[in-house]
Amino acid sequence: MSISTNPFGQPPEAGFLDAEALESLANEFFKTLPGSTVPPFGVSPQSVLPTNAEPWQSQGNRFNPGEPQTSLPDPHFAGGQIPKSVAGSGVSPSAIQQWNMFNVAPQQTTPPDPKFAGQGKVPQSVAGSGISPSAGHQGNGVDLANPQTSLPDPHVTGQGKVPPSVAGSGISPSIAQKNHAGFALPFAEQSFETDLLQALASVNVFSVQPQLPVSAPSRLNDYYFLAGNHSLPHVHETNPFSTVAPSNRHGISSLGSPPFDVNLIKQDFPILQERVNGRPLIWLDNAATTQKPKPVIARISYFYEHENSNIHRAAHELAARATDAYEEAREKVRQFLNAGSTNEIVFVRGATEAINLVAKSWGEQNLQAGDEIIVSHLEHHANIVPWQQLAAKKGVKLRVIPVDDDGQILLDEYTNLLNHRTRLVSFTQVSNALGTVTPARQIIERAHQAGARVLVDGAQSVSHMRVDLRSLNPDWFVFSGHKIFGPTGIGVLYGKEDLLNETQPWQGGGNMIKDVTFEHTQYHNAPSRFEAGTGNIADAVGLGAALDYVSKLGIDLINQYEHYLLVYATRLLKEVPGLRLVGTAPDKASVLSFTLNGYSNDEVGQALNQEGIAVRTGHHCAQPILRRFGLESTVRPSLAFYNTCSDVDALVSTLHRLSGNRQKK
């Protein structure tokens, strides 16, 4: 299947994929997988509806609150057409453009804001005051009387066609498809099925067997895709985890990727079997923290049962085991990020501590009055407050890159901010409040051309897209383990090795010194100079296990799956009366912020909780960007690879019920 043509045989406006109608296609796909033992998919459960159900509730809603989730992943999500690296390229094309599956030119979906249309003007909040006024004071085009301010995404707008699955096939389309006759299945031409199967047959199977030992405890084989495998080679006498998988230059394990079946993947996450208020837990709070798979839980337990010791400072066996496990975790991080050396990987508590480390070490040592720091309007408080503190202490000026009404970085305005006084640019790769994917490479390249250093906050990007630091070329990159299915209290600061070694440490203590007298202290080189005291050894090891898990699934497959799930959810949410989506950039990761007319955000969150659905409500530690849209808070569902179309259906069903109740009042 040529990736330069549209395999769907439809214009880009034809819509999104129907997970239910793809069941039979998924069955056929998995039959083609060499050596696959994945059982055939079952038929999606029938809707469970009260006798007084609203009319829309009978329109193909597949969620049964009394049964486990059995909705099928869209087989297109496991496609053989691997997307171009978003993180590696720095250019953030929309996912549709990224995969070249729609042969269309990029479109400007929102009229440009005249405040920023080449006029060189900067919103009031950007003028160094640190105050983020409401949208009305910033001159953006938000019409608070008409909450949905962004134009519809042309990629998910129907063409007035009826999907083939509706024409007497007996298959019930999703809510959106039956309620909206304007929708047409994008794969109406049958030749697409053949092309799809040919493309997928070349991926999603192990190229070699995973390197886990036969003698390992049974829980070590809790990867769903290792079930029933009894011929795995023994690789380590003492510690069955003590290996670093061979990888290519992109940090991807040569073990290959298994068949991507979200329903089986869910079985790897024990907490997803929980019930909340009598309903199966639906975890849609992934931007706040992700759940942990069994291999991560087992790895941490194994450390405390067999390896627990302090590291680097003893000659006994357990110290050697603990040191090996800790340093192997550092190498796994290096591979995952494609960093140049383990000396560039510093373990910290999380992204927040990593940013503070740079601010209070490099920043205090190198910045002076009159220098300027640039951040974007999208930033989490953790990437604002440390720089504000530094600015107040050193007389440095903080400047802000504005965004348009869709929440996209305005690159021309950013370029206008750069000057000879710019010493640092610090920005997020993915917005935690809006999901916007920023044009990272372009921001970094322009900063370096101006002679500035660059820090990238990757807390919201590492679990959704490939990060290739040697291609991206930031000076620092930070992320938190708990955002990528690892433990809390552990994170990573990547820094270029020479830059780290030139920077004086911000904390002193054991493990970071070569020699100490009462007159003088000599520090180790990086990373040890920034890891004073006893660190979070066990959770660093757990983070390594989490990165193993993500690598085995395949970050590119995760990226594809989550994109289509995001498109599916976006279309359905747009059909909820009174719902306003906040953050509608075409280049987004799996975040869906919204408000619902007639309800406070907390009321919406509580109603969803009654259905077992966990979302985040509040300002998401990103007040400036919400105030850019005239808001103090939103409801924020956020997706991960273990979420399904049924999870989305349950969310939308509850929102429709709330909207209907409001209209009846």
N, C-alpha and C positions, 0 to 999 in steps of 0.2 A: 504494500500500500504506500503510495507516494505521499510523503508528508507535505508536499507542496500543493496538493490539491485537497479539495473538500470531500472526505470520504463519506460524508453524510448525504451527499447529493442534494443538499438543500441550501438555500441562502442562509447567512449567519443569523438572520432574524427568526429562524425556524423554532428556536426554543431550546429547552434542556432535556435531559434524558429521563425516561420513566423507569425507575428501578423495578417496578412490578412487572412491566411488560417485558423486561429483559431476563426474567427467570429462565425461560426455556433456552435463551441464548447462553446464559451462564452455564446451564447444564451441559450444553454442547461444548462450550469452551473447556470446561474442566475434564471432559472426556478425552480431549486432545492432549492433555498434559502428560509428558513421558513420566512414568513411575508415580503418577499422582494417586493418592489414596483418598482424596477428598470425596465424600459421599455426594450424591446428587442433591441439589437444593430442593426444599419442599415448597409447597404452595403457600403464599403469604396468608396469614390468618385472616379470617373474616372480621370485619369491624364489630365491636361490641357496643351497641348503641342503646340508650334508654328509650323507653316508649315515647317520651316527649322530645326526642332528638330534633334539633334544628334541621331544616332541609339540607344544608350544606354538609351535615355530619354523615349523611349516607352516601356521599359522593366519593367513594373510593378510599376512605380513610382506613389504612391498614393496621392502625395501632390498636392492640388489644391490651388494656391495662392489666388484665388478669393473667397474661401469659408472658413468658420470656420473649425477648426481641428476636424475631426470625426474619426480619426484612433482609432482602438480599442486597449485596453491593452491586452497583452497576458494573458489569464486566468491562465497560470502557475504562473504568478507573485503573485497571491493571494493564493498560495499553502498552504495546511494545514501542510506541513512539516516545522516547524519553525526552522530556522537556529540556530546553536549554537552561543552563544554570542561571537562576535568578541572582543568587548571591555572587556567583563567579563573574557574571557579566557586568554587574553594577547597574545595567539598564534594566528597568523593570517593565517589560512589555506585559500586556494583559495575558492571562493564561491562554486565552484563545489564540492570540497572536503568537504567543511563546511557542505553542506547539504547531503553528502553521496549519491548523486543521480548518481554518476558515480563511478563504482567500479574499480578504478585504483589506482595504487601507485603514490605518488607525483613524478613529473618529473622535472628534471633540464633542463629548456628550453633554457638556455643560458650557453655556456661554461664558466667555472670559470675564473676570471681574474687572470693571473699568478702573478700579483702584490700583490694580497691578498690571494693567495692560500696557507695559512698556513706558509707564509714566515715571518710574523710579520712585514712586511713593511707598511709604511703609506705614502699616497700621500703627495706631497710637501705642498699642501694647508693645510694639517692637522697639520703641524709642528709648530703651534702657531703663524704663521706670520700674520694670518688674511687675507692673499691675496689668492684669488681663481683663479689660473691660468687656462688657457684653457685646454680642455680635452687632447690635445696633450702633455701637460707638466705633466699630471698626470699619464700617463702610462695606461690609460684605452684602451679598444679595439675598440673604435669608429673609423670607417673608413669614414672620411668626404667626400670621393669621392663616397661612397655608403651609402646614408643617412639612409636606413632602416637596422640598425645593429642588431636588436634582431631577434631571430628565431621565426617563426610562432608559435602561441599558438596552441598546438595539440588539445585543446578542441574545437576549432572553425575551424578546417580544414576539408574540404569535403572528401568524400570517392568515388567520381565518380558516385554517384547515382543520379537519377532524382527524385525530390520530388513527392509524389503521387498527389499533387494538380495540377501538370502540365499535368498530363495524361488525358487531355480532360475533366477536371471537369468544365472548364469555369472560374475558379478562377485564377486571375493573381498573380503569386508570386511576391515577392519584387524584386527590382533591382538586388540584389546580387544573388538571387536564379536563376533567368532566365539567367543572364549573365554568371553564373558559373555552368556548368553542373556537377561539382564535388560535389555539395551540396546535402544532403539528409535530409529530415525531420526526426528529432530524434524520433517522435512518430508514425512511420510507422505501428507499430502493433496496431490494433484497441483496443486491451485489455487495452491499456494505457488510453483511454478515460474513461472507467469505473473506473479504479483505481483513475484517477484524480478527477472525480466527487465525489467519495466516500471520498477522502481526503479533498476536499474543502468544502464539505457539513457540516463538523464539525466546521468550522471557518467562520469569516467574517459576523457574525450577532451579534446584541446586546444580551448579556446575560441578561441585565436588561435595563430598559428605562434610557436614559440620564437624569441627574438631572438638568433640566432647567425649569424655571417657566412658567406657562400659561400666567401670566400677563406681561411678559417681552415684550419690543418693538418688532415689527415684525422682525427687522434686527437681533435680537438675535438668531433667528432660521435660520440663513443663512448657517449653516452647511447643505450641500446638503442632508445629510442622515437623517435630521430631517424634511425635507419638508413633509407637510401633517399630521404631528403628532399633535394631538390636546388634548392629554391626559397626558401631562407631569406634574408631581407634582410641586406644589408651594413650594419653599424651603427657601425663604427669603423675608420678607416684604418690605425692603427698597432697597437692592442691589441684583438684580437677579444673579449677578456674584459671590456673596460672599459665595462661597462654595469651599471646597477642596475635590475633588473626592476621595472616598476611594480607596486605592491601596494595592497591595500586596508588598512583600518584594523587588520586582524588580522595584517598582515605576510605575507599569502599572495599569492604571485605571481599576477598576472592571466593568466599564460600557461596556466593550467589544469593538469589532471593527466592523464597518459597512462593507457592501459590498464595495470592492475596485474597483471603476470605475473611471479611470483617466479623462474621458471626463466630468463626473459630478463634479469631484473634481475641475477641471479647472474653473467651474462656481463660486467657492468660492473666486476666485482671480480676483477682478475687473480689474486690470491692464492688465491681459491677454486678455481682450476684446479690447485692444487698437490696432490701426493700425499704422504701420510705413511705410512710403513711399508707401501707398496704399495697403500694405500687412498686414495680421494678425501678430501681434507681436509673435515671437518665442523667449522666454527667455532662452538662454543657457549660462548665465553669473552667475550661481548660486553660484560658489565658491567665487565670489566677494561679492554678496549679494543676498538674496532670496526675493521673492515677499511676500506680506502680505495678508492673507485671511480676509474675511469680519468680522469674529468674533474678530480678533485682532484690526482691525480698529474701530469696534463698541465698544470694551472694552475701548480703550483709549478715545474715544469720551464720553462714559458714565462717565468715571472718571472726566473729565473736566466739564461735565454738572451737576454732582450730588455729587461728593466727594472731589473736589479740595481743599486741605488744606495742610499745613505743618504737619509733623507727630510727634508723641511722646511727644509734648510739649504744649498741650492745653487740656482744659476740655470740649470744645464745641463739638457738634455733628459731624461737618464735619471733625474735627481732628480725631475723633474716626473712622469714615468711611475710611478716607485716610490711617490711621495706619493699620486698619484691612486689607484693600486691599493690602497694601505693604507687610505686614507680611504673608498674605496668598500666595502672589507670591513667597516669600522666601520658604515657605513650598512646593509649587509646584516644585520648582527647586530641593529641597531636594529629593522629591519623584522621580522625573525624573532621577536623577543621582544615586539614592539609597545611598545617604549620610547618616551618622549616626545621624546628628542633624542639625537643622536650624542654630545653632551657628557656623557651619562650612561653611555657605553660605554668602559670602560678595558680595554685589552689587557694581560694578565698571562700567566704561564707556565701557569696552570691553576687549577682550583677551590681547590687547597690554598694557592697563593700569594695568591689573592683573599681567602680567609678570614684568613690571616695579616696581609694588608694592613689589613683592617678592625680586627683585634685590636690591632695595633701602632701604628696611627695613631688612629683614632677612639676605640678602647677605652682606650688609655693616656692620651689627652687628656681623656676625659669621665667615666671611672669612678673611683670612690674607695672606700675601705674601708667596708664595710657594704652596698654595692650588691650586687645579685644578677643572675646570668645564668642563664637557663633553656635547657637543651638537652633533646633526647629520648633515650630509651634506645636508639633505632635508629641513632644517629649513627656515621658513619665516624670513624676517629681524627682525620682532618683537621679535623673540627668538634668535637673534644673537647680535643685537646692545646693549641691556641693559647689557648683560654679557661682551661684549667688553669694555663698559664704566666702569663696575665694575673692570674688569681685569686691565685696565690702572690705575685706582685709587688705587687699593689695592695690585697690584703686583701679581694678580692671573693669572694662565695660562689657556688658553682656548684650549681644544683639540676636535677633530672632528671625529665622526664615519664615515668611508667611506661607499660607496654604490657600487654595481656592475653595469654592463652595462644595466640592466633592471630597475635600480633605487631602488633596495632592500638593506636594511640594512645588512651589513656583521657582523653577531653576533660574530664570532670568533675574528674579529679585534676589535670589541667593548670590548670583554672580555680582550684582551691584553692591552687596554687603562686603564682599572680599576686598581687602586692601592691604597695604604694607604693615598695618598694625595688627592684622589678624594673626594670632598665634596658635589658636586651637579651634577646630570644628568638631562638635560632639553631637551625634544624632542617632536616632533609632532606625534600625533597618525595617522594622514592622511596628506600626502603632498599636499599642495595647488597647487603646480606647476605640479606634476606628478600623483597625486592620489594614490600613494603607501600607503598601510596600513602597518604600522610598527608592529613588534612583541612586543606589549606593555608589556604584562605580563613578558616575559623573560627579557626585558630590565630593568624593575622595580625590579624584583627579584634579578638579578645579582648586581644591584646598591646597594640594601639594604644589600646584603651579604658582599659588600665591605665597608659598613658603611656610604654610601652616601644618601643624600636626593634626591627626584625625583619630578620634575615638568613635567606634561603632558599638551601639547597644544592641546586642543580638539576642536579648532575653526572649523575644517573641518570634524570632526567625529560625533558630536552630532546629526546632522540632517540625518545621513545615517545609523547609527548602534547603537545598545544598548550600553550604558555606565553604568556599575555597579561598582561604586567606592569602595564599600566594598569588592568586589572580586578583582578588579584591584589593589587596595592598593597603589595609589600614595600619596605623601605628599601634593602636590598641583595639582589642575586641573583647567584649565581656558577655557572659551569659550565666544563668542560674540552673543548677541541676534539676530542681523540682519542676521546671518548665518543660523538661524533656524526659519525663517518666523516671527520673532519678530521685534521690532523697532530698529533703530540705536541708538547709544549713551547709550546702556545698555549692561552689560555683567556680568559675574560671576567669582569670584575667590573662589574655594573650597580649604580649608586647614584643616588639622587635628586640632581638637579643641585645644589640649594642645599645639601644635606647634604655632598656631595663638596667643594664650594667652601669650606665652613666647616671642613673637616678639613685639618690640616697634613700634608704628604706624609711618608712614612716613609723615602724614599730621596732623596738629593740628587744632582745631576749635570747633564749637558747635556740640552737639549730641554725642560726643565720650568721654566725661569726666564724672567722678563721682563728682570730687571736684577740684576747682581751687582757689589757693591763689597766691599772688605775689611771694611766695617762693617755691610753690610746686603744681604739678598737678597730680591727680590720674585718670587713664584711666579706662573706661569700659572694660570688657572682650569682646572677639569677639562675634558677628561681628561688634558691634557698634564702637569699637576702630579704625576700618579701614573705617568708613563711616562718615568722618568729613563733617560738613555743610549739606545743603539741597541737597539731592541726586535727581536722575532722577526718581521721584516717579511714575509718570504716565507711563513711559516706562517700569519700572519694572513690573507694573501691566499688561502692554501689553505683556511682555515676558511670564508672567504666562499664559495668554490666548493662546499664541503661543504653549506653551508646552502642554496645554490642547488639542489643535487641533491635534498636532502630536500624542499624546497618544491615542486619539480617533480613528485615522486612524490605528495606530498600527505600532510601529517602526520596528518590524520584517517583517511585510508585505511590508513596505516601502523599507527595505533592499533587500528583494527578488525582488521586482519590478524593482528597480534601477539596480540591478545586471544584470538582463536579458536585460534591455535596454542598459546597457553598453556593453554587449557582442554583441548585435545587431549592435550598432554603431561602435564598434571596427572592426568587420568584414567588414562592408561597407567602412569604412575609409581606410582600408588596400588595397582596390581594386581601390582607386583613383590613377592614374598614377602620380608619382612624389611626393606623400605625404609621409612624414616621421613621424611616431608616436614617440613621446619622452616620455619615461616612460612606460615600458611594463611589469611591475611586474605582476605575476599571481594574487596577492592579491591587488586589487585596489578598490577605491571608484570611484565616478562618475566624473572623470576628464579625458579629452582627449586632451593632448597637441600635437601639430603637427606643421610642416613647410611644405610649398608647393613650389617645385622647380619653378623658374621663377618669383616668386612674393615675395615682402616684406610682412611681417606679417600684416602691416598696410593696404596694398592693399587688402589682403584677408579679413580682418575685414571690410573694407569699402564696398567691393563687397557683403559680407553677409548682411551688414546693408541695402543695397539697396533692399534686399529681405525680410526685416523685421526681420532678424535673429541677435540677440545680442550675441556676444562672447567677450571675453577679449583678447587683444593683448598686448605684452610687456614682461617685466621680472617677473611680478607677485610678486614683492617684494621678490624674491627668486633667486637672481643673482648667488650665489655660486653653486646651483645645476644645473642651466642651463649651466653655464660655465664648469661644470663637463662633459657636453655633447657637448662642443665646440660651444655653442650658447649664444647669448645675449638676445633673446626673442623667444616666440612661439605664435601661435594662440591657445587659450584655450577654447573650448566649455566645459561646465560643466552642469551636469544633476541634476534634482530634480524629485520628484514623480509626479509633474504635467506636465512633458514632455511626449511626445508620440513618437511612431515609425514614425508618419508623420512629426514630428519636425525633427527627424534624417534624414528622406528622403529628406526634403527640404534642410538641410545642405549639404548632400552628393550630391544632384543634382547640387547645385551651384558650389561645388568644382569640380565636373566632367566637368562642363561647363568651368570653369577657366582653368583646366588642358588641355581640348581640344583646347581652344584658344591659349594656350602657344605652343602646338605642331604644330599648323597651321602657327605660325610665322616663 
